[in-house]
Amino acid sequence: MELQRRKIIIVGAGHVGSHAGYSLISQGLCEEIVYIDIDKEKAKAQAMDLFDATVYLPRRCLVRAGNYEDAKDGDLLIVAAGPLPDMSKGQTRMDTLRETIAIIKEVAEGIRISGFQGIILNISNPADVVTHYIQHTLFYPAEKILSTSTTLDSARLRRAISEAVGVDQKSILAYALGEHGESQMVAWSAVTIGGKPLSQLIQEQPDTYGALDLKAIAEEGKAGGWHILAGKGSTEFGIGASIAEVVRAIFGDENRILPVSTLLTGQYGETGVYASAPSLLNRHGVVDVIELNLTKEELDEFHKSCQTMKDNFDLALTL
């Protein structure tokens, strides 16, 4: 009997790539990780540091530096290469598009020549547009390339709701949808607390739940990444855990529903755009998109977010 050996390639050995690796090895989600980075010495150092950590972790995982030839037999490839927004200049994730695409062109070519045929998980920002660009450039099966996108934003939203209502975030289900960025929206009509719709709680307890400032909560969820970036220069732990959650759903063949960015083909009235929506994940990648019963106002917001991604994807193709 041949035992399965799960191999992950991480392109980009910076803050996000290294914390992604640690989340994966600490949760025992793979048996091998290979780092690829233009800075080969940094890739070697990150790999060595992470491999040392496995001595005191529950499961062994080989962590090493390599090149795109190592991707040929990989099961999953994480793209974590690209610049961070410059907050001193007021940049958003979308403002880094030109710089990121210049890097992603080389990454996509490396993936192409490697013969890699596994699942591609992109986290390079602007995440939704870059994922679409890679898929388009490689003519890759859409179900096999996705982004964590608002998986992390939804966690930040749940934290913001938790702080407002005094209920643990694990007892709250809430989705930020659309762009992993400034145009994202909240599907308030689908928010539940302890399994009970927030809309019902607002009616039943107007003095408490009815007093919530939903707009302010949504803004706090969206601004979570900027608070972290301003305070310490990068986001690391949240995105690392989000990546691990998506990888677990895929490698575990879980049929798990998570808000990830995938190519829409008519869902929510949108076609030909990568946008985040609740999606069914298993070993094949994204196998279904769940269509929430959004209100007209929410659907309008979602369409606006998708248009932002469409416009910037068109721009990316000209770069």
DRENDO-1510 file (C-alpha; in Angstrom, 1 decimal, always signed):
<recs>
REC; n; res; u; v; w
REC; 1; MET; +0.0; +0.0; +0.0 .
REC; 2; GLU; +1.4; +3.4; -1.0 .
REC; 3; LEU; +0.8; +6.1; +1.6 .
REC; 4; GLN; -0.4; +9.5; +0.4 .
REC; 5; ARG; +2.2; +12.3; +0.7 .
REC; 6; ARG; +0.7; +15.7; +0.6 .
REC; 7; LYS; +3.0; +18.3; -1.0 .
REC; 8; ILE; +2.5; +22.0; -1.0 .
REC; 9; ILE; +4.5; +24.6; -2.9 .
REC; 10; ILE; +4.6; +28.2; -1.5 .
REC; 11; VAL; +5.7; +30.9; -3.9 .
REC; 12; GLY; +6.8; +33.8; -1.7 .
REC; 13; ALA; +8.8; +33.4; +1.5 .
REC; 14; GLY; +7.9; +36.7; +3.1 .
REC; 15; HIS; +5.7; +37.4; +6.2 .
REC; 16; VAL; +2.5; +35.9; +4.7 .
REC; 17; GLY; +4.2; +32.9; +3.1 .
REC; 18; SER; +6.2; +32.0; +6.2 .
REC; 19; HIS; +3.1; +32.2; +8.5 .
REC; 20; ALA; +1.1; +30.2; +6.0 .
REC; 21; GLY; +3.8; +27.5; +6.2 .
REC; 22; TYR; +3.7; +27.5; +10.0 .
REC; 23; SER; -0.1; +27.2; +10.2 .
REC; 24; LEU; +0.1; +24.3; +7.8 .
REC; 25; ILE; +2.8; +22.4; +9.6 .
REC; 26; SER; +1.5; +23.1; +13.1 .
REC; 27; GLN; -1.9; +21.7; +12.1 .
REC; 28; GLY; -0.3; +18.7; +10.4 .
REC; 29; LEU; -1.9; +19.4; +7.0 .
REC; 30; CYS; +0.9; +18.2; +4.8 .
REC; 31; GLU; +4.1; +16.1; +4.7 .
REC; 32; GLU; +6.2; +18.4; +2.5 .
REC; 33; ILE; +6.4; +22.2; +1.8 .
REC; 34; VAL; +8.7; +23.7; -0.8 .
REC; 35; TYR; +9.4; +27.4; -0.8 .
REC; 36; ILE; +10.1; +29.3; -4.0 .
REC; 37; ASP; +11.3; +32.9; -3.9 .
REC; 38; ILE; +13.3; +35.2; -6.1 .
REC; 39; ASP; +15.4; +35.7; -2.9 .
REC; 40; LYS; +16.8; +32.2; -2.7 .
REC; 41; GLU; +18.7; +32.7; +0.5 .
REC; 42; LYS; +15.6; +34.0; +2.2 .
REC; 43; ALA; +13.6; +30.9; +1.0 .
REC; 44; LYS; +16.3; +28.7; +2.4 .
REC; 45; ALA; +16.4; +30.5; +5.7 .
REC; 46; GLN; +12.6; +30.4; +6.1 .
REC; 47; ALA; +12.5; +26.7; +5.2 .
REC; 48; MET; +15.2; +25.9; +7.7 .
REC; 49; ASP; +13.6; +27.9; +10.5 .
REC; 50; LEU; +10.2; +26.2; +9.9 .
REC; 51; PHE; +11.8; +22.7; +9.6 .
REC; 52; ASP; +13.6; +23.2; +12.9 .
REC; 53; ALA; +10.2; +24.0; +14.5 .
REC; 54; THR; +8.8; +20.6; +13.4 .
REC; 55; VAL; +11.0; +18.9; +16.0 .
REC; 56; TYR; +8.6; +20.1; +18.6 .
REC; 57; LEU; +5.4; +19.8; +16.6 .
REC; 58; PRO; +3.1; +16.8; +16.7 .
REC; 59; ARG; +3.8; +15.7; +13.1 .
REC; 60; ARG; +6.9; +15.7; +10.9 .
REC; 61; CYS; +6.9; +17.8; +7.7 .
REC; 62; LEU; +9.8; +18.2; +5.4 .
REC; 63; VAL; +10.3; +22.0; +4.7 .
REC; 64; ARG; +12.8; +23.0; +2.1 .
REC; 65; ALA; +13.6; +25.6; -0.5 .
REC; 66; GLY; +13.4; +24.7; -4.2 .
REC; 67; ASN; +12.3; +25.9; -7.6 .
REC; 68; TYR; +9.4; +25.4; -10.0 .
REC; 69; GLU; +10.7; +22.0; -11.0 .
REC; 70; ASP; +9.6; +20.9; -7.6 .
REC; 71; ALA; +6.0; +21.9; -8.4 .
REC; 72; LYS; +5.5; +19.2; -11.0 .
REC; 73; ASP; +4.2; +16.6; -8.5 .
REC; 74; GLY; +2.8; +19.1; -6.0 .
REC; 75; ASP; -0.8; +18.8; -4.8 .
REC; 76; LEU; -1.4; +22.4; -3.9 .
REC; 77; LEU; +0.4; +25.6; -4.8 .
REC; 78; ILE; +0.0; +28.8; -2.7 .
REC; 79; VAL; +0.8; +32.1; -4.4 .
REC; 80; ALA; +2.0; +34.6; -1.8 .
REC; 81; ALA; +4.2; +36.9; -3.8 .
REC; 82; GLY; +3.8; +40.7; -4.2 .
REC; 83; PRO; +4.1; +44.0; -2.5 .
REC; 84; LEU; +2.1; +45.3; +0.5 .
REC; 85; PRO; +0.1; +48.5; +0.1 .
REC; 86; ASP; +1.9; +51.7; +1.1 .
REC; 87; MET; -0.3; +53.2; +3.9 .
REC; 88; SER; +1.8; +56.4; +3.9 .
REC; 89; LYS; +0.5; +57.0; +0.4 .
REC; 90; GLY; -3.0; +55.9; +1.1 .
REC; 91; GLN; -2.8; +52.9; -1.1 .
REC; 92; THR; -5.4; +50.2; -1.2 .
REC; 93; ARG; -4.9; +46.5; -2.2 .
REC; 94; MET; -6.1; +47.4; -5.7 .
REC; 95; ASP; -3.5; +50.2; -6.0 .
REC; 96; THR; -0.7; +47.5; -6.0 .
REC; 97; LEU; -2.1; +45.9; -9.1 .
REC; 98; ARG; +0.6; +47.1; -11.5 .
REC; 99; GLU; +3.5; +46.0; -9.3 .
REC; 100; THR; +1.8; +42.7; -8.4 .
REC; 101; ILE; +1.0; +41.7; -12.0 .
REC; 102; ALA; +4.7; +42.3; -13.0 .
REC; 103; ILE; +5.6; +39.7; -10.4 .
REC; 104; ILE; +2.7; +37.4; -11.2 .
REC; 105; LYS; +3.6; +37.2; -14.9 .
REC; 106; GLU; +6.9; +35.4; -13.8 .
REC; 107; VAL; +5.0; +33.2; -11.3 .
REC; 108; ALA; +2.5; +32.1; -13.9 .
REC; 109; GLU; +5.2; +31.2; -16.3 .
REC; 110; GLY; +7.0; +29.2; -13.7 .
REC; 111; ILE; +3.8; +27.3; -12.9 .
REC; 112; ARG; +3.2; +26.7; -16.6 .
REC; 113; ILE; +6.7; +25.3; -17.4 .
REC; 114; SER; +6.6; +23.1; -14.2 .
REC; 115; GLY; +3.6; +21.1; -15.4 .
REC; 116; PHE; +1.8; +21.6; -12.1 .
REC; 117; GLN; -1.7; +20.2; -12.2 .
REC; 118; GLY; -2.9; +20.6; -8.6 .
REC; 119; ILE; -5.0; +23.2; -6.8 .
REC; 120; ILE; -3.8; +26.8; -6.9 .
REC; 121; LEU; -4.6; +29.0; -3.9 .
REC; 122; ASN; -3.8; +32.6; -4.5 .
REC; 123; ILE; -3.4; +35.2; -1.7 .
REC; 124; SER; -1.5; +37.9; -3.6 .
REC; 125; ASN; -3.4; +41.1; -3.6 .
REC; 126; PRO; -5.6; +42.4; -5.1 .
REC; 127; ALA; -6.5; +38.7; -4.5 .
REC; 128; ASP; -9.7; +38.4; -6.6 .
REC; 129; VAL; -8.2; +40.1; -9.7 .
REC; 130; VAL; -4.9; +38.4; -9.5 .
REC; 131; THR; -6.5; +34.9; -9.2 .
REC; 132; HIS; -8.6; +35.7; -12.3 .
REC; 133; TYR; -5.4; +36.8; -14.1 .
REC; 134; ILE; -3.6; +33.6; -13.3 .
REC; 135; GLN; -6.5; +31.5; -14.3 .
REC; 136; HIS; -6.9; +33.4; -17.6 .
REC; 137; THR; -3.2; +33.4; -18.3 .
REC; 138; LEU; -2.7; +29.6; -17.7 .
REC; 139; PHE; -6.1; +28.6; -19.2 .
REC; 140; TYR; -6.4; +26.8; -15.8 .
REC; 141; PRO; -9.6; +24.9; -14.9 .
REC; 142; ALA; -11.5; +27.5; -12.9 .
REC; 143; GLU; -12.6; +25.0; -10.2 .
REC; 144; LYS; -8.9; +24.4; -9.4 .
REC; 145; ILE; -7.8; +27.9; -8.8 .
REC; 146; LEU; -9.3; +30.1; -6.0 .
REC; 147; SER; -8.4; +32.7; -3.4 .
REC; 148; THR; -8.9; +32.9; +0.3 .
REC; 149; SER; -10.3; +36.3; -0.4 .
REC; 150; THR; -13.0; +37.2; +2.2 .
REC; 151; THR; -12.4; +34.0; +4.3 .
REC; 152; LEU; -10.3; +36.4; +6.4 .
REC; 153; ASP; -12.6; +39.4; +6.0 .
REC; 154; SER; -15.5; +37.2; +7.3 .
REC; 155; ALA; -13.5; +36.3; +10.3 .
REC; 156; ARG; -12.8; +39.9; +11.0 .
REC; 157; LEU; -16.5; +40.7; +10.5 .
REC; 158; ARG; -17.4; +38.0; +13.0 .
REC; 159; ARG; -15.0; +39.5; +15.5 .
REC; 160; ALA; -16.6; +42.9; +15.0 .
REC; 161; ILE; -20.1; +41.5; +15.5 .
REC; 162; SER; -18.9; +39.6; +18.6 .
REC; 163; GLU; -17.5; +42.7; +20.2 .
REC; 164; ALA; -20.8; +44.6; +19.5 .
REC; 165; VAL; -23.2; +41.9; +20.8 .
REC; 166; GLY; -21.1; +40.1; +23.5 .
REC; 167; VAL; -21.4; +36.7; +21.9 .
REC; 168; ASP; -18.4; +34.6; +21.0 .
REC; 169; GLN; -17.4; +34.8; +17.4 .
REC; 170; LYS; -17.6; +31.1; +16.9 .
REC; 171; SER; -21.3; +31.2; +17.6 .
REC; 172; ILE; -21.8; +33.8; +14.8 .
REC; 173; LEU; -22.1; +33.0; +11.1 .
REC; 174; ALA; -21.5; +36.0; +8.9 .
REC; 175; TYR; -20.1; +36.6; +5.4 .
REC; 176; ALA; -18.3; +39.4; +3.8 .
REC; 177; LEU; -18.7; +38.9; +0.0 .
REC; 178; GLY; -17.3; +40.3; -3.2 .
REC; 179; GLU; -13.9; +41.8; -3.1 .
REC; 180; HIS; -11.1; +41.2; -0.6 .
REC; 181; GLY; -10.8; +44.9; -0.5 .
REC; 182; GLU; -12.6; +48.2; -0.3 .
REC; 183; SER; -15.7; +47.3; -2.3 .
REC; 184; GLN; -16.6; +44.2; -0.2 .
REC; 185; MET; -20.1; +44.0; +1.3 .
REC; 186; VAL; -21.8; +42.2; +4.1 .
REC; 187; ALA; -24.7; +39.8; +3.6 .
REC; 188; TRP; -26.6; +41.0; +6.7 .
REC; 189; SER; -29.7; +39.1; +5.7 .
REC; 190; ALA; -27.7; +35.8; +6.2 .
REC; 191; VAL; -26.1; +36.6; +9.5 .
REC; 192; THR; -27.1; +34.3; +12.3 .
REC; 193; ILE; -26.1; +34.3; +16.0 .
REC; 194; GLY; -26.5; +30.9; +17.7 .
REC; 195; GLY; -28.4; +29.8; +14.7 .
REC; 196; LYS; -31.0; +32.6; +14.9 .
REC; 197; PRO; -31.2; +35.2; +12.2 .
REC; 198; LEU; -29.9; +38.6; +13.2 .
REC; 199; SER; -32.9; +40.2; +11.5 .
REC; 200; GLN; -35.2; +38.2; +13.9 .
REC; 201; LEU; -33.1; +39.2; +17.0 .
REC; 202; ILE; -33.4; +42.9; +15.9 .
REC; 203; GLN; -37.2; +42.6; +15.9 .
REC; 204; GLU; -37.3; +40.6; +19.2 .
REC; 205; GLN; -34.8; +42.7; +21.1 .
REC; 206; PRO; -34.9; +46.2; +19.7 .
REC; 207; ASP; -33.2; +47.8; +22.7 .
REC; 208; THR; -30.1; +45.7; +22.2 .
REC; 209; TYR; -29.8; +44.1; +18.8 .
REC; 210; GLY; -31.9; +46.9; +17.2 .
REC; 211; ALA; -29.5; +49.5; +18.5 .
REC; 212; LEU; -26.6; +48.0; +16.5 .
REC; 213; ASP; -24.9; +50.2; +14.0 .
REC; 214; LEU; -24.5; +47.7; +11.2 .
REC; 215; LYS; -22.7; +50.1; +8.9 .
REC; 216; ALA; -20.1; +50.8; +11.5 .
REC; 217; ILE; -19.7; +47.1; +12.3 .
REC; 218; ALA; -19.2; +46.4; +8.6 .
REC; 219; GLU; -16.6; +49.1; +8.3 .
REC; 220; GLU; -14.7; +47.8; +11.4 .
REC; 221; GLY; -14.6; +44.3; +9.8 .
REC; 222; LYS; -13.3; +45.8; +6.5 .
REC; 223; ALA; -10.8; +47.9; +8.3 .
REC; 224; GLY; -9.4; +45.1; +10.4 .
REC; 225; GLY; -6.5; +44.4; +8.0 .
REC; 226; TRP; -5.6; +48.1; +7.9 .
REC; 227; HIS; -5.5; +48.3; +11.7 .
REC; 228; ILE; -3.0; +45.4; +11.8 .
REC; 229; LEU; -1.0; +46.8; +8.9 .
REC; 230; ALA; -0.7; +50.2; +10.6 .
REC; 231; GLY; +0.2; +48.7; +13.9 .
REC; 232; LYS; +2.9; +46.2; +12.9 .
REC; 233; GLY; +3.6; +46.5; +9.2 .
REC; 234; SER; +2.0; +43.3; +8.0 .
REC; 235; THR; -0.8; +40.8; +8.5 .
REC; 236; GLU; +0.3; +37.2; +9.2 .
REC; 237; PHE; -1.5; +35.1; +11.7 .
REC; 238; GLY; -5.1; +35.6; +10.5 .
REC; 239; ILE; -4.2; +34.9; +6.8 .
REC; 240; GLY; -2.1; +31.9; +7.9 .
REC; 241; ALA; -5.1; +30.4; +9.8 .
REC; 242; SER; -7.4; +31.2; +6.9 .
REC; 243; ILE; -5.1; +29.4; +4.4 .
REC; 244; ALA; -5.0; +26.4; +6.7 .
REC; 245; GLU; -8.8; +26.3; +6.9 .
REC; 246; VAL; -9.1; +26.3; +3.1 .
REC; 247; VAL; -6.4; +23.7; +2.7 .
REC; 248; ARG; -8.0; +21.4; +5.3 .
REC; 249; ALA; -11.3; +21.6; +3.5 .
REC; 250; ILE; -9.6; +20.6; +0.2 .
REC; 251; PHE; -7.2; +17.9; +1.5 .
REC; 252; GLY; -9.8; +16.5; +3.8 .
REC; 253; ASP; -12.3; +16.3; +1.0 .
REC; 254; GLU; -14.7; +17.9; +3.5 .
REC; 255; ASN; -17.4; +19.4; +1.3 .
REC; 256; ARG; -17.0; +22.4; +3.5 .
REC; 257; ILE; -18.6; +25.8; +2.7 .
REC; 258; LEU; -16.2; +28.8; +3.0 .
REC; 259; PRO; -16.3; +32.3; +1.5 .
REC; 260; VAL; -13.6; +32.0; -1.2 .
REC; 261; SER; -13.1; +33.8; -4.5 .
REC; 262; THR; -14.1; +31.7; -7.5 .
REC; 263; LEU; -15.1; +32.3; -11.1 .
REC; 264; LEU; -18.8; +33.1; -11.2 .
REC; 265; THR; -20.8; +31.6; -14.1 .
REC; 266; GLY; -24.2; +33.1; -13.5 .
REC; 267; GLN; -24.5; +32.9; -9.7 .
REC; 268; TYR; -25.9; +36.1; -8.3 .
REC; 269; GLY; -26.4; +37.3; -11.8 .
REC; 270; GLU; -22.7; +37.6; -12.4 .
REC; 271; THR; -20.5; +35.9; -15.1 .
REC; 272; GLY; -16.9; +36.1; -15.9 .
REC; 273; VAL; -15.6; +37.6; -12.7 .
REC; 274; TYR; -13.8; +36.2; -9.7 .
REC; 275; ALA; -15.6; +37.2; -6.5 .
REC; 276; SER; -15.9; +35.8; -3.0 .
REC; 277; ALA; -19.1; +33.9; -2.2 .
REC; 278; PRO; -19.9; +30.9; +0.0 .
REC; 279; SER; -18.4; +27.9; -1.9 .
REC; 280; LEU; -18.4; +24.2; -1.5 .
REC; 281; LEU; -14.8; +22.9; -1.2 .
REC; 282; ASN; -13.4; +19.4; -1.5 .
REC; 283; ARG; -10.4; +17.6; -3.1 .
REC; 284; HIS; -11.5; +18.8; -6.6 .
REC; 285; GLY; -11.4; +22.5; -5.5 .
REC; 286; VAL; -14.6; +24.6; -5.8 .
REC; 287; VAL; -17.4; +22.3; -6.8 .
REC; 288; ASP; -20.4; +24.6; -6.1 .
REC; 289; VAL; -21.3; +28.2; -5.2 .
REC; 290; ILE; -24.1; +28.7; -2.7 .
REC; 291; GLU; -26.5; +31.5; -3.6 .
REC; 292; LEU; -27.7; +33.3; -0.6 .
REC; 293; ASN; -31.1; +35.0; -0.6 .
REC; 294; LEU; -29.6; +38.5; -0.7 .
REC; 295; THR; -31.9; +41.5; -0.4 .
REC; 296; LYS; -32.1; +43.9; -3.4 .
REC; 297; GLU; -29.8; +46.4; -1.7 .
REC; 298; GLU; -27.3; +43.7; -0.9 .
REC; 299; LEU; -27.4; +42.4; -4.4 .
REC; 300; ASP; -26.8; +45.9; -5.7 .
REC; 301; GLU; -23.7; +46.2; -3.5 .
REC; 302; PHE; -22.5; +42.8; -4.6 .
REC; 303; HIS; -22.8; +43.9; -8.3 .
REC; 304; LYS; -20.9; +47.1; -7.6 .
REC; 305; SER; -18.1; +45.1; -6.0 .
REC; 306; CYS; -18.0; +42.7; -9.0 .
REC; 307; GLN; -17.8; +45.6; -11.4 .
REC; 308; THR; -14.8; +46.9; -9.5 .
REC; 309; MET; -13.1; +43.5; -10.1 .
REC; 310; LYS; -14.1; +43.4; -13.7 .
REC; 311; ASP; -12.7; +46.8; -14.4 .
REC; 312; ASN; -9.4; +46.0; -12.7 .
REC; 313; PHE; -9.1; +42.6; -14.4 .
REC; 314; ASP; -9.5; +44.4; -17.8 .
REC; 315; LEU; -6.7; +46.8; -16.7 .
REC; 316; ALA; -4.5; +43.9; -15.6 .
REC; 317; LEU; -4.7; +42.3; -19.1 .
REC; 318; THR; -3.2; +45.5; -20.5 .
REC; 319; LEU; -0.2; +45.6; -18.1 .
</recs>
